[in-house]
């Protein structure tokens, strides 16, 4: 389930006490957890806009940038665009999660109308957010793919976290155990 007000579209801007602003241009990786019930139930994730390209960003990377912006000089009045380190379609994100849990997963494309009906039937998904979500996805799908930014490593000194690592960290949430390497 997406979290209303939690940036399900990943585009919300935030201000810090230092006056700097950041915008998570990538879809938060944690939003992939809304597929968890479908993944626990089988090997198919059903949804619309599987071709939508995003640069999913780990919530810890967003927090790390915020900490630096709040505790270091030089960030006052600055604006930052945050992304993860790679551009992936929603369907590719499902595949990456499958690799992390050791099961081949696939995306089944639904029409917008089918996805709307699916979301409205979900008791945990707020009805008032369905059209906003689908409209946002349609706008993002029609736009050019997002560019990966170097903001996270530039501010934190550490590489942005790839979805594969996030998925391995959260494998239990999808009914799998952590991948052993």
Long-range contacts (C-beta under 8 A, 24 or more apart in sequence): 1-33, 1-34, 1-122, 1-124, 1-125, 2-31, 2-34, 2-125, 2-129, 2-133, 3-31, 4-126, 4-128, 4-129, 7-31, 8-129, 8-133, 8-136, 9-133, 9-136, 9-137, 9-140, 10-54, 10-56, 10-57, 11-136, 14-66, 16-66, 16-69, 16-70, 16-75, 17-70, 18-69, 18-70, 18-75, 18-76, 19-76, 19-77, 20-69, 20-75, 20-76, 20-77, 20-78, 20-79, 20-80, 21-78, 21-79, 21-80, 22-62, 22-65, 22-66, 22-69, 22-79, 22-80, 22-81, 22-82, 22-151, 23-79, 23-80, 23-81, 23-82, 24-57, 24-62, 24-82, 24-83, 25-55, 25-57, 25-81, 25-82, 25-83, 25-146, 25-149, 26-54, 26-55, 26-56, 26-57, 26-82, 26-83, 26-84, 26-146, 27-54, 27-55, 27-56, 27-57, 28-56, 28-57, 28-59, 28-62, 29-56, 29-57, 29-58, 29-59, 29-84, 29-161, 29-163, 29-166, 29-167, 30-59, 30-166, 30-170, 31-56, 32-56, 32-93, 32-97, 32-163, 32-166, 32-167, 32-170, 33-170, 33-173, 33-174, 35-94, 35-97, 35-174, 36-173, 36-174, 36-175, 39-94, 39-97, 39-98, 39-101, 39-105, 39-174, 39-175, 40-174, 40-175, 43-98, 43-103, 43-104, 43-105, 43-106, 44-105, 44-106, 44-107, 44-108, 45-94, 45-105, 45-106, 45-107, 45-108, 46-107, 46-108, 46-110, 46-115, 46-118, 47-90, 47-107, 47-108, 47-109, 47-110, 47-115, 47-118, 48-109, 48-110, 48-111, 48-112, 48-114, 48-115, 48-134, 48-137, 49-90, 49-115, 49-137, 49-138, 49-140, 49-141, 50-89, 50-90, 50-91, 50-94, 50-107, 50-109, 51-89, 51-90, 51-91, 51-141, 52-89, 52-90, 52-137, 52-140, 52-141, 53-87, 53-88, 53-89, 53-145, 53-146, 54-87, 54-88, 54-89, 54-90, 54-93, 54-140, 54-146, 55-83, 55-84, 55-85, 55-86, 55-87, 55-88, 55-146, 55-147, 55-148, 55-149, 56-84, 56-86, 56-88, 56-93, 56-163, 56-166, 57-82, 57-83, 57-84, 57-152, 57-160, 57-161, 58-84, 58-160, 58-161, 58-165, 58-166, 60-161, 61-152, 61-156, 61-160, 61-161, 64-152, 64-155, 64-156, 64-158, 65-151, 65-152, 65-155, 65-156, 68-155, 68-156, 69-155, 80-151, 80-155, 81-149, 81-151, 82-149, 82-151, 82-152, 83-146, 83-147, 83-148, 83-149, 83-151, 83-152, 83-160, 84-148, 84-152, 84-160, 84-161, 84-162, 84-163, 85-148, 85-152, 85-159, 85-160, 85-161, 85-162, 86-148, 86-162, 86-163, 87-145, 87-146, 87-148, 88-163, 93-163, 96-163, 96-164, 96-167, 97-163, 97-167, 97-174, 99-164, 99-167, 99-179, 100-164, 100-167, 100-168, 100-170, 100-171, 100-174, 100-176, 100-178, 100-179, 101-167, 101-171, 101-174, 101-175, 101-176, 101-177, 101-179, 102-176, 102-177, 102-179, 103-176, 112-138
